[in-house]
Amino acid sequence: MMLPDIPQAAVWAIYFAPITSFLVIVALLRDRPLQAGRFTILAIGVAWLLSVWALDTTIGHDGEALAWGTHHWFSLFNFEVSFGIRLDGLSGVMIFVVTSISLLVQVYSTGYMSGDGGYSRFFALMSLFTAAMLGLVMASSLLQLFIHWELVGLTSYLLIGFWFHRPSAAAAAKKAFIVTRFGDFGFMLALVLIWSKTGTFDIAEINALAQDGLSAAVLTGFVLGLFAGAAGKSAQFPLHFWLPDAMEGPTPVSSIVHSATMVAAGVYLLARMFPAVDASPGEVQTTIAYIGGFTAIFAATMGVVATDIKRVLAYSTISQLGYMVMAIGLGGYVAAIFHLFTHAFFKSLLFQGAGSVSHATNTFEMPLMGGLRKVMPVTFITFLIGSLSLAGVFPLAGFWSKDEILLDAYNHDKILWVVGTAVAFLTALYMFRAIFMTFFGEYRGGAKPEHGGHDAHDDAHGHGGPHESPRSMLIPLIALSIPAILFGLVAPSGFFGELVEGALPEAMRHFHFHANVVVVVTSTVAALGGIAVAAAIYYAGKPQSSVIRAKFGPLAPVVERLYYVNEVAEDGIVRGALYNGAARGAALFDKYVVDMAVNMVGTVTQFTGSILRRTITGQVQSYTSIFILGVVGAAGALLVLSGGLLDRLVP
């Protein structure tokens, strides 16, 4: 610990700095794009400096939460809502990750988004997203976390559909928003359940009660609800298919939203509520682990056949998130967070590298690239570093964090260990396939410039062909290469594990770094084998990729069509079951039941009125006759009732 403890007000300032940026841009800088970008960088730069201070404080406290109280917001009968900050090892690491990635992405965006008509709007939305993500990881209350969870979803929707005049971008934004809502509904049900059983939203209290007090049935429903929300945000099967389409957003959005922050929110949620997950029945934990493992290998196979470099990285993100979820299900809390930490930096680096090559070629299609290492040496070297780290090659960061997950799998479930090792092979294969197709061979011409807000730029051909990106884009690439190389080296000391375990109850802190020769050797062989196979097919051409494809027979087109998940979801479920089934059924019910009932009431009313109106003749004699008949009838009724006539007639 190098600094005194950070005051609570300074941590709140981390949250409010990007909110201030958002408000200032909306109110004052909408027509001054250059100043909007600079102000965003300034605001998030301040947040980053304070986040370093906050991380230093959590290190000084060995990751244990600071004793800060909550702030009352409102009460409604016995429903009380309080907000507060929980600063411990887990949130300290996440605050540092969010602000670090966000700061570098904003710098990168000043070059990438240069000349875009929505420049100021872009930085306003990025500021709001950063604030929402910070609010999510700081929250001391589950309700507070859920509010920011939804705000993250909203800002993601706006950023994916940033170029809303493009039908594909608008459709991708709606798809992401709707699909994640399915998971969020489960999260909401978990909130309602835990409130009804505990009367609190405080995360620390809920975790304590989960360890000693809540029944297995309640924990099962609660944890599965949380996992549903996590599956939506972190793109786990079967809610994974929104993420590749989300690449329609600008590349800086992918570099922060879809690599390091929002998509990691689901993993963070499970880690934050890990005592509850750990206390839940073993079947629940096994379900989480196997869904994560299946998602990891399922997405990796699709990454091998994708030709759009951003979609390759999207499938890679889904796969690596599956790794993390698998680790949580296996009880590997530290392994999951460590991989989240290292993955954030090298995956953001890779997305920015993809944006750099699209900046030079006007396309993300790898078959239209080639030979770029000669004219884009900085982009090539940094992309290679990120790929080696993602593939888990020693001694880069990804090697250490990936092996922590594989070690947990090896110790607890050999099937998942085999799956995880296969994923390591496929990861190296699809990343070096991307490298050989993009940076080696001969340049294949790129694509023609497109105008009107396309996520590729028209200056490549305007400057005589592919060229290196401007400094505003290269500086973040170089900066992100450093953690991609070095951050894994904290693993052998056990420092990182002890830091993030400080967020757990003392009885659950048992992390000690150790390595297993079998795990290390097999994962390294898998990674190097994937690189070798990619080099043989896509660099040496022996054998040709078309030959390999032919040998897989009917399986190849199935994988290329992404296992028909989109067709099942969009055509089968949405258009078939929901539109043609449920929606048409609801329309028929509305027409023949609801409308008929309403129309019947109107018809009866009209018929009754048509009869009654005939009694209104306007003749006083008629009214008098009716009045007399009424009086006689009433008098007769009274006589019958008072004279006991009914009693004599009915014994």
C-alpha positions in Angstrom: 0.0 0.0 0.0 1.5 3.3 -1.1 -1.2 5.8 -0.4 -3.6 6.5 2.5 -7.0 5.0 2.4 -9.2 6.5 -0.3 -12.2 8.4 1.1 -15.7 7.3 0.1 -16.3 10.6 -1.7 -13.4 9.9 -4.0 -14.8 6.5 -4.9 -18.2 8.1 -5.7 -16.2 10.6 -7.9 -15.1 7.6 -10.0 -18.7 6.9 -10.7 -19.8 10.5 -11.2 -16.9 11.5 -13.5 -18.3 9.8 -16.6 -21.8 11.0 -15.7 -20.5 14.5 -15.7 -18.9 13.9 -19.1 -22.2 12.6 -20.4 -24.2 15.6 -19.1 -21.7 18.2 -20.3 -21.6 16.8 -23.8 -25.4 16.6 -24.0 -25.8 20.1 -22.7 -22.9 22.0 -24.1 -20.7 20.1 -26.5 -23.1 18.5 -29.0 -21.9 20.8 -31.8 -18.2 20.7 -30.7 -17.1 17.2 -31.4 -13.3 17.7 -30.8 -14.0 19.1 -27.3 -16.5 16.3 -26.6 -13.8 13.7 -27.2 -11.2 15.5 -25.2 -13.6 16.1 -22.2 -14.5 12.4 -22.2 -10.9 11.4 -22.0 -10.3 14.0 -19.3 -13.2 12.7 -17.2 -12.4 9.0 -17.5 -8.7 9.8 -17.0 -9.6 11.3 -13.6 -11.7 8.2 -12.9 -8.8 6.0 -13.8 -6.4 7.8 -11.4 -8.9 7.5 -8.6 -9.4 3.8 -9.5 -5.6 3.2 -9.0 -6.0 4.8 -5.6 -9.0 2.6 -4.8 -7.1 -0.5 -5.9 -4.1 0.5 -3.8 -6.5 0.8 -0.8 -8.0 -2.6 -1.3 -4.5 -4.1 -1.5 -3.7 -2.5 1.8 -6.7 -4.1 3.3 -5.9 -7.5 1.8 -9.0 -7.3 -0.3 -11.5 -7.1 2.6 -14.4 -4.7 2.3 -14.0 -1.2 3.7 -16.5 -0.4 6.5 -18.7 2.1 4.7 -22.4 2.5 5.4 -25.2 2.8 3.0 -27.3 5.8 2.1 -31.1 5.6 2.4 -33.0 6.4 -0.8 -36.7 5.9 -0.1 -39.1 3.8 1.9 -42.5 2.4 0.9 -44.3 0.7 3.8 -41.7 -2.0 4.9 -39.8 -1.7 1.6 -36.7 0.3 2.1 -34.1 1.0 -0.6 -30.5 2.0 0.3 -27.6 2.6 -2.0 -23.9 2.3 -1.2 -20.5 1.4 -2.4 -18.8 -2.0 -1.7 -15.1 -1.6 -2.1 -13.2 -4.8 -1.7 -10.7 -6.9 -3.7 -13.2 -7.9 -6.3 -14.7 -4.5 -6.9 -11.3 -2.8 -6.7 -10.0 -5.0 -9.5 -13.1 -4.5 -11.6 -13.1 -0.7 -11.2 -9.5 -0.7 -12.4 -10.3 -2.9 -15.4 -13.3 -0.8 -16.5 -11.6 2.6 -16.2 -8.4 1.3 -17.8 -10.1 -0.2 -20.8 -12.5 2.7 -21.2 -9.7 5.3 -21.1 -7.7 3.6 -23.8 -10.8 3.0 -25.9 -11.7 6.7 -25.8 -8.2 7.6 -27.0 -8.5 5.0 -29.7 -11.9 6.4 -30.7 -10.6 9.9 -31.4 -8.8 8.4 -34.4 -11.2 5.7 -35.4 -14.4 7.8 -35.3 -12.8 10.9 -36.8 -15.1 12.5 -39.3 -18.2 10.6 -38.2 -21.4 12.7 -38.1 -22.3 11.3 -34.7 -18.9 11.9 -33.0 -20.3 13.9 -30.0 -23.2 11.5 -29.5 -20.7 8.6 -29.6 -18.7 10.0 -26.7 -21.8 10.9 -24.7 -23.0 7.3 -25.0 -19.6 5.9 -24.1 -19.5 8.1 -21.0 -22.9 6.9 -19.9 -22.0 3.3 -20.5 -18.8 3.6 -18.5 -20.8 5.2 -15.6 -23.4 2.3 -15.8 -20.7 -0.3 -15.7 -18.9 1.4 -12.8 -22.2 1.6 -10.9 -22.7 -2.1 -11.5 -19.4 -3.2 -10.1 -19.5 -0.8 -7.1 -23.0 -1.7 -5.9 -23.5 -2.8 -2.4 -27.1 -3.7 -3.0 -28.5 -6.3 -5.4 -31.2 -3.9 -6.5 -28.7 -1.1 -7.1 -26.7 -3.6 -9.2 -29.8 -4.6 -11.1 -30.6 -1.0 -12.0 -27.2 -0.4 -13.4 -27.4 -3.8 -15.1 -30.4 -2.6 -17.0 -28.7 0.8 -17.8 -25.7 -1.2 -19.2 -28.2 -3.0 -21.4 -29.8 0.2 -22.6 -26.5 1.9 -23.4 -25.3 -1.2 -25.2 -28.4 -1.2 -27.3 -27.8 2.5 -28.2 -24.1 1.8 -29.1 -24.7 -1.3 -31.1 -27.3 0.6 -33.1 -25.2 3.7 -33.2 -25.5 3.8 -37.0 -29.3 3.4 -36.8 -29.9 4.3 -40.4 -28.3 0.9 -41.4 -31.0 -1.8 -41.1 -28.4 -4.4 -40.1 -27.3 -2.2 -37.1 -30.8 -1.5 -36.0 -31.7 -5.2 -36.2 -28.6 -6.2 -34.3 -29.4 -3.7 -31.5 -32.9 -4.9 -31.2 -31.7 -8.5 -31.2 -29.2 -7.9 -28.4 -31.7 -6.0 -26.3 -34.5 -8.6 -26.6 -32.4 -11.7 -26.2 -30.7 -10.4 -23.0 -34.2 -9.5 -21.7 -35.0 -13.2 -21.4 -32.1 -13.6 -19.0 -32.8 -10.3 -17.2 -36.4 -11.6 -16.4 -34.8 -14.5 -14.5 -32.6 -12.1 -12.6 -35.7 -10.0 -11.7 -37.4 -13.1 -10.4 -34.4 -13.9 -8.3 -34.6 -10.4 -6.8 -38.2 -10.8 -5.9 -37.6 -14.3 -4.4 -34.7 -13.2 -2.3 -36.5 -10.1 -1.0 -39.6 -12.2 -0.1 -37.4 -14.6 1.9 -34.8 -12.3 3.5 -36.3 -8.8 3.4 -33.0 -7.3 2.2 -31.1 -6.5 -1.0 -27.8 -6.0 0.7 -25.3 -8.3 -1.1 -23.2 -9.1 2.0 -26.3 -10.0 4.1 -27.7 -12.2 1.3 -24.4 -14.0 1.0 -24.2 -14.5 4.7 -27.8 -15.9 4.9 -27.1 -18.2 1.9 -24.2 -19.8 3.9 -26.4 -20.3 6.9 -30.1 -19.9 6.8 -31.7 -20.2 3.4 -33.2 -23.5 2.3 -32.0 -25.5 -0.6 -35.2 -24.7 -2.6 -34.7 -21.0 -2.2 -31.1 -21.1 -3.1 -31.8 -23.2 -6.1 -34.4 -20.7 -7.5 -32.2 -17.7 -6.5 -29.0 -19.0 -8.1 -30.7 -20.2 -11.2 -32.3 -16.8 -11.6 -28.9 -15.1 -11.2 -27.4 -17.5 -13.7 -30.2 -16.7 -16.2 -29.3 -13.1 -16.0 -25.6 -13.9 -16.3 -26.3 -16.2 -19.3 -28.0 -13.3 -21.2 -25.3 -10.7 -20.5 -22.3 -13.0 -20.8 -23.7 -14.7 -24.0 -23.9 -18.3 -22.7 -25.8 -21.0 -24.6 -28.7 -20.7 -25.5 -28.7 -16.9 -25.2 -25.3 -16.5 -27.0 -26.4 -15.7 -30.5 -26.9 -11.9 -30.0 -23.2 -11.2 -29.6 -21.8 -11.9 -33.1 -24.5 -9.7 -34.6 -23.6 -7.0 -32.1 -20.4 -6.5 -34.1 -22.5 -4.2 -36.3 -21.7 -1.4 -33.8 -18.5 0.6 -34.2 -15.3 -1.3 -33.3 -14.5 0.8 -30.2 -17.8 -0.4 -28.9 -16.8 -4.0 -29.4 -13.4 -3.2 -27.8 -15.0 -2.1 -24.5 -18.6 -3.4 -24.4 -18.2 -6.8 -26.0 -14.8 -7.8 -24.7 -14.0 -6.5 -21.3 -17.0 -5.0 -19.5 -20.7 -5.6 -20.3 -20.2 -9.2 -21.4 -18.1 -9.9 -18.3 -20.9 -8.5 -16.1 -22.6 -11.9 -15.9 -19.4 -13.5 -14.7 -18.9 -10.7 -12.2 -22.5 -11.2 -10.9 -21.8 -14.9 -10.2 -18.5 -14.1 -8.6 -20.1 -11.3 -6.4 -22.7 -13.8 -5.3 -20.3 -16.7 -5.1 -21.1 -17.6 -1.5 -24.7 -18.2 -2.6 -23.6 -20.2 -5.6 -21.3 -22.2 -3.4 -24.1 -22.9 -0.9 -26.5 -24.0 -3.6 -27.2 -27.7 -4.3 -24.4 -29.5 -6.2 -26.7 -30.1 -9.2 -27.1 -26.3 -9.7 -23.3 -25.8 -9.7 -22.9 -28.7 -12.1 -25.4 -27.2 -14.4 -23.5 -23.9 -14.4 -20.2 -25.6 -15.1 -21.5 -27.8 -18.0 -23.3 -24.9 -19.7 -20.1 -22.9 -19.5 -18.0 -25.8 -20.8 -20.5 -26.5 -23.7 -20.6 -22.8 -24.6 -16.8 -22.6 -24.7 -16.3 -25.4 -27.2 -19.5 -24.7 -29.1 -18.5 -21.1 -29.8 -14.9 -22.1 -30.5 -15.9 -24.3 -33.4 -17.8 -21.4 -35.0 -14.8 -19.2 -34.6 -12.8 -21.6 -36.8 -15.1 -21.1 -39.8 -16.0 -17.3 -39.5 -14.5 -15.1 -42.2 -15.3 -11.7 -40.6 -12.4 -10.9 -38.2 -14.7 -9.1 -35.7 -17.0 -12.1 -35.6 -14.1 -14.4 -35.0 -13.3 -12.3 -32.0 -16.9 -12.3 -30.9 -17.1 -16.1 -31.0 -13.8 -16.1 -29.1 -15.3 -13.9 -26.4 -18.3 -16.2 -26.0 -15.9 -19.1 -25.7 -13.7 -17.5 -23.1 -16.7 -16.4 -21.1 -17.8 -20.0 -21.2 -14.4 -20.8 -19.6 -15.1 -18.3 -16.8 -18.6 -19.6 -16.2 -17.3 -23.2 -16.1 -14.8 -22.2 -13.5 -17.4 -20.6 -11.3 -19.5 -23.7 -11.5 -16.5 -25.8 -10.5 -15.8 -23.6 -7.5 -12.9 -21.8 -9.2 -13.7 -18.3 -8.0 -10.1 -17.0 -8.3 -9.5 -18.7 -11.7 -12.7 -17.1 -13.2 -11.8 -13.6 -12.0 -8.2 -13.9 -13.0 -9.1 -14.9 -16.5 -11.7 -12.1 -16.6 -8.9 -9.7 -15.6 -6.3 -10.8 -18.2 -8.9 -11.5 -20.9 -10.2 -7.9 -20.7 -6.9 -6.4 -21.8 -5.8 -8.8 -24.6 -9.3 -9.1 -26.0 -9.7 -5.3 -26.1 -6.3 -5.2 -27.8 -7.5 -7.7 -30.4 -10.7 -5.8 -31.2 -8.7 -2.6 -31.6 -6.3 -4.5 -33.9 -9.3 -5.6 -36.0 -10.5 -2.0 -36.2 -7.0 -1.0 -37.3 -6.9 -3.4 -40.2 -10.4 -2.4 -41.2 -9.3 1.2 -41.1 -6.7 0.3 -43.7 -8.7 -2.1 -46.0 -12.4 -0.9 -45.6 -13.5 -4.4 -44.7 -13.5 -7.0 -41.9 -13.5 -9.9 -44.3 -10.2 -11.7 -43.9 -10.3 -13.2 -47.5 -10.0 -9.7 -48.8 -7.0 -8.8 -46.7 -3.5 -10.5 -46.7 0.1 -9.2 -46.6 -0.7 -6.4 -44.1 2.3 -7.1 -41.8 4.5 -5.3 -44.2 2.6 -2.1 -44.2 1.1 -2.3 -40.7 4.0 -3.5 -38.5 2.7 -2.1 -35.2 -0.8 -3.5 -35.7 0.7 -6.8 -36.7 3.0 -7.1 -33.7 0.4 -6.0 -31.2 -2.2 -8.3 -32.7 0.2 -11.2 -32.6 0.9 -10.5 -28.9 -2.8 -10.5 -28.1 -3.3 -13.7 -30.1 -0.5 -15.5 -28.3 -1.9 -14.4 -25.0 -5.4 -15.6 -25.9 -4.0 -18.9 -27.1 -2.3 -19.4 -23.8 1.3 -19.4 -24.8 3.9 -19.2 -22.1 4.7 -16.7 -20.5 2.0 -14.3 -21.6 -1.0 -13.4 -19.4 -3.5 -15.8 -21.0 -1.3 -18.8 -20.2 -1.5 -18.3 -16.5 -5.2 -17.5 -16.2 -6.3 -20.2 -18.7 -4.2 -22.8 -16.8 -5.8 -21.9 -13.5 -9.2 -22.8 -15.0 -7.9 -26.0 -16.5 -6.4 -26.9 -13.2 -9.7 -26.5 -11.4 -11.4 -28.6 -14.1 -8.7 -31.3 -13.8 -9.2 -31.5 -10.1 -13.0 -31.6 -10.1 -14.3 -32.9 -13.5 -12.0 -34.6 -16.0 -14.7 -34.4 -18.8 -14.6 -30.6 -18.5 -10.9 -30.6 -18.4 -10.8 -32.5 -21.7 -13.3 -30.0 -23.1 -11.2 -27.1 -21.9 -8.1 -28.5 -23.4 -9.9 -28.9 -26.7 -11.0 -25.3 -26.5 -7.4 -24.3 -26.0 -6.5 -26.1 -29.3 -9.4 -24.5 -31.2 -8.6 -21.0 -29.8 -5.0 -21.1 -31.1 -6.3 -22.5 -34.4 -8.8 -19.8 -35.1 -6.6 -16.9 -33.9 -3.6 -17.9 -36.0 -6.0 -18.7 -38.9 -7.0 -15.0 -38.6 -3.3 -13.9 -38.4 -2.2 -15.9 -41.5 -5.2 -14.8 -43.5 -4.9 -11.1 -42.5 -1.2 -10.4 -42.3 0.5 -13.0 -44.5 0.5 -13.8 -48.2 -0.4 -11.1 -50.7 -2.8 -8.2 -50.3 -6.1 -9.2 -51.9 -7.5 -5.7 -52.5 -9.7 -5.0 -49.5 -13.0 -3.4 -50.3 -14.2 -0.2 -51.9 -14.8 2.8 -49.6 -18.3 3.1 -48.2 -19.8 6.3 -47.1 -22.6 7.2 -44.7 -21.3 5.7 -41.4 -20.0 2.3 -42.2 -17.7 0.7 -39.8 -14.8 0.9 -42.2 -13.1 4.0 -43.5 -12.6 5.4 -46.9 -9.1 6.7 -46.5 -7.3 3.5 -47.4 -7.8 3.9 -51.1 -7.6 7.6 -50.8 -4.0 7.3 -49.6 -2.9 4.7 -52.2 -3.7 1.5 -50.3 -3.3 0.0 -46.9 -1.3 1.9 -44.4 -0.6 2.0 -40.7 -3.2 3.6 -38.4 -2.8 7.1 -36.9 -1.0 7.5 -33.5 -4.3 7.9 -31.6 -5.1 4.3 -32.6 -1.6 2.9 -32.2 -0.9 4.2 -28.7 -3.7 2.2 -27.1 -2.6 -0.9 -29.0 0.9 -0.6 -27.6 -0.4 0.2 -24.1 -2.7 -2.8 -24.1 0.2 -5.1 -25.2 1.9 -4.5 -21.9 -0.7 -6.1 -19.6 -1.3 -8.8 -22.3 2.4 -9.8 -21.7 3.0 -9.0 -18.0 -0.2 -9.2 -16.0 -0.2 -13.0 -15.8 3.1 -12.9 -13.9 1.3 -12.0 -10.7 -0.1 -15.5 -10.6 2.9 -17.4 -9.1 3.1 -15.2 -6.1 -0.6 -15.9 -5.2 -1.1 -12.1 -4.7 -4.0 -11.8 -7.1 -5.9 -14.8 -5.6 -5.5 -13.5 -2.1 -6.6 -10.1 -3.1 -9.9 -11.1 -4.7 -10.6 -13.7 -2.1 -10.7 -10.9 0.4 -14.2 -10.3 -0.9 -15.3 -13.7 0.4 -16.1 -14.8 3.9 -13.0 -15.9 5.8 -14.0 -19.5 5.8 -14.0 -19.6 2.0 -10.4 -18.2 1.5 -8.2 -21.1 0.6 -6.4 -20.1 -2.6 -2.8 -21.1 -2.9 -1.0 -21.0 -6.3 0.2 -24.4 -7.6 0.8 -25.9 -11.0 0.1 -29.3 -12.3 2.6 -30.7 -14.9 -0.1 -32.7 -16.7 -2.3 -29.6 -17.1 0.6 -27.3 -18.1 2.0 -29.7 -20.7 -1.3 -30.7 -22.3 -2.6 -27.1 -22.5 0.8 -25.9 -24.0 0.8 -28.8 -26.5 -2.8 -28.0 -27.4 -2.0 -24.3 -28.0 1.1 -25.0 -30.0 -0.7 -27.7 -31.9 -3.4 -25.3 -32.9 -0.8 -22.8 -34.1 0.9 -25.5 -36.1 -2.3 -26.7 -37.7 -3.2 -23.1 -38.6 0.2 -22.5 -40.2 0.1 -25.8 -42.2 -3.4 -25.0 -43.6 -3.4 -21.2 -44.0 0.2 -20.4 -44.4 1.8 -23.4 -46.1 -1.4 -24.5 -47.8 -0.6 -28.2 -47.0 -3.4 -29.3 -47.0 -5.7 -26.7 -48.5 -8.5 -25.6 -46.3 -11.0 -26.7 -49.0 -9.6 -30.3 -48.7 -10.1 -30.2 -44.9 -13.7 -28.9 -45.4 -14.5 -31.6 -47.8 -13.4 -34.3 -45.3 -15.9 -33.1 -42.8 -18.7 -33.8 -45.2 -22.1 -32.5 -44.1 -20.8 -31.2 -40.8 -18.9 -28.3 -42.4 -22.0 -26.5 -43.8 -23.8 -27.1 -40.4 -21.0 -25.3 -38.5 -20.8 -22.6 -41.2 -24.5 -22.0 -40.7 -23.7 -21.7 -37.0 -25.6 -24.9 -36.2 -28.8 -23.2 -37.4 -29.2 -21.5 -34.1 -30.3 -18.2 -35.7 -32.8 -20.0 -37.9 -34.2 -21.8 -34.9 -34.4 -18.7 -32.8 -35.6 -16.2 -35.4 -37.6 -18.4 -37.8 -38.7 -21.2 -35.4 -39.3 -19.4 -32.1 -39.8 -15.7 -33.0 -41.6 -16.0 -36.4 -43.0 -19.5 -35.9 -43.9 -20.1 -32.2 -44.3 -16.5 -31.1 -45.6 -14.7 -34.2 -47.5 -17.4 -36.1 -48.3 -19.3 -32.9 -48.7 -17.2 -29.8 -49.2 -13.8 -31.5 -51.8 -15.1 -33.9 -53.5 -17.1 -31.1 -53.6 -13.9 -29.0 -55.1 -12.0 -32.0 -57.8 -14.7 -32.4 -58.6 -14.6 -28.7 -58.8 -10.8 -28.8 -61.1 -10.9 -31.8 -63.4 -13.8 -30.9 -63.4 -13.6 -27.1 -62.5 -10.1 -25.9 -64.0 -8.2 -28.8 -67.1 -10.5 -28.8 -67.7 -9.9 -25.1 -67.3 -6.2 -25.4 -69.6 -6.1 -28.5 -72.1 -8.3 -26.7 -72.3 -5.8 -23.8 -72.9 -3.0 -26.3 -75.6 -5.1 -28.2 -77.5 -5.9 -25.0 -77.3 -2.3 -23.8 -78.6 -1.1 -27.2 -81.4 -3.7 -27.2 -82.5 -2.8 -23.6 -82.4 0.9 -24.5 -84.5 0.4 -27.6 -87.2 -1.3 -25.4 -87.1 1.2 -22.6 -87.2 4.2 -24.9 -90.7 3.0 -26.0 -92.0 3.7 -22.5 -91.2 7.3 -22.9 -94.2 8.5 -24.8 -94.6 12.1 -23.5 -98.3 11.4 -22.5 -99.1 12.3 -18.9 -102.0 9.8 -18.8 -99.7 7.0 -19.6 -97.2 8.0 -16.9 -100.1 8.3 -14.3 -101.4 4.8 -15.2 -97.9 3.3 -14.8 -97.5 5.1 -11.5 -100.8 3.7 -10.2 -99.9 0.2 -11.3 -96.6 0.5 -9.5 -98.3 1.7 -6.3 -100.9 -1.2 -6.5 -98.1 -3.7 -7.0 -96.1 -2.4 -4.1 -99.1 -2.4 -1.8 -100.0 -5.9 -2.8 -96.4 -7.1 -2.1 -96.5 -5.5 1.3 -99.8 -7.1 2.1 -98.6 -10.5 1.1 -95.4 -10.2 3.2 -97.0 -8.7 6.3 -100.0 -11.0 6.4 -98.0 -14.2 6.6 -99.5 -15.5 3.4 -96.2 -17.0 2.3 -95.9 -19.0 5.5 -99.3 -20.5 5.0 -98.7 -21.4 1.4 -95.2 -22.8 2.1 -95.1 -24.7 5.3 
